[in-house]
Structures are given as structure tokens and as C-alpha cells.
Amino acid sequence: MRKEPRQARSRATVEMIIEAGARILSNEGWAGFTTNKVADTAGLSVGSLYQYFPDKLSLIEAIRRRHLNDCLAVMRKCQIEGLTAAQFVANLVQGMIAAHSTCPGLHRVLLDDAPIFDGYMNPNSTFEVEYLAYYEKAVATYRRRELDMIDRTAALLISDAIDGVIHNAARRGTLRDPAVQSELIRLVSLYLADEGEVAAP
């Protein structure tokens, strides 16, 4: 961003710009995404947009960052204590599907069309470290292992399974298909729990 919003009004303006950008990407795709359209949709002058975002690439980065923050919010909200593996996974999958169902066409564009910056491909980024830590905790809990002795490959595979199924469902327009949700919950629950301990959510 060209400058960080400090006051409530400027933060609200930035959110309006990001929300407008997400809607345009969802409805018109990367080819139809321009700063003029975003400013017009947000009810602002393009000059006001440029105060915060120097070009559409910086705006894409902000839209993608907000989505990643939404995913982290789902993880932070999902509690493990007192739940079976299937119950935990059901909450997690439902939350992730909800996060990807806002502006349904957006995620296909972010995944397939819009430029991706190198930082988002870094497996040691702040986002990746926090994101995978939640899966590591789940593996430690449901496979009854100490956190420093867990199979991190298992955590990575669970993360990739959930992300992969949801992202492909977003591409195909099947995010709201109940069968996608129930089968994904079943798949991850069976893998996550100790053998014989999978219960219905």
C-alpha cells in the first residue's frame, strides 16, 4: 500500500476499495479489473484510490491478504477441546467453505488469473507458519502426540486436502454442494483421527 490508513474513516475507505475490487474480480474477472471500475464501484474518485493503492497489482495483493486473514480467522475460531475429530473437522470445513463463498468467482480469479507475488509462495511466511500450526495442534490432539513430536507431514497433507478440494470446488462452482462438504469432512476425519475413533459430527 502507498500509505497505511490510520483513522477510522480512512480504514473504512480502504475496506470499501478492497470490497469493491473483490466484487469486480468475482463478476468480471481479471480482464475486467481496472482501478477506474473499482473506484466507481466504491463510490470514490480514482485519485482517492491512488492515495492508498498505486496500481491494481497492489490492490490485488490487499484482496488476497484479506482472504488469507479470513482463513486464519476461521482457524482461530475453531476449537479442538471437547470435540471429536469429525466435529472439529466439520466446523473447520464449514468455516472454510463460508470464507470462500463470499464473492464466489473471486477465488477462481485469484487462483488462476491474477498475478501471484513470490511472498505468497513462501512456505516459511508468517501466514503459512501460523496456518499450519493449527493443523499441527489438531494432529497432536487427535493422534495423541506431543506437539514437538508430531508428524508435520500429516498436518501439511490435511491442509493441502482441505485447500485443494475447496479451491477446486470454487473453480467448478460447486462450493455450495452439500456432498462436497460432507465427503470432505469424512475424508479428513478418517485421516486425522486414531483408527476406530471417528464419530459422526
Protein Blocks (a to p, Z undefined) as FASTA:
>chain_A
ZZdcfbfklmmmmmmmmmmmmmmmmmnojmlpcfklmmmmnopafklmmmmmmbfklmmm
mmmmmmmmmmmmmmmmpcfehpafklmmmmmmmmmmmmmmgokllmmmmmmmmccdfklm
pmkbmklmmmmmmmmmmmmmmnopafklccfklmmmmmmmmmmmmmmmmmnopmmpmklm
mmmmmmmmmmmpcghiaccZZ
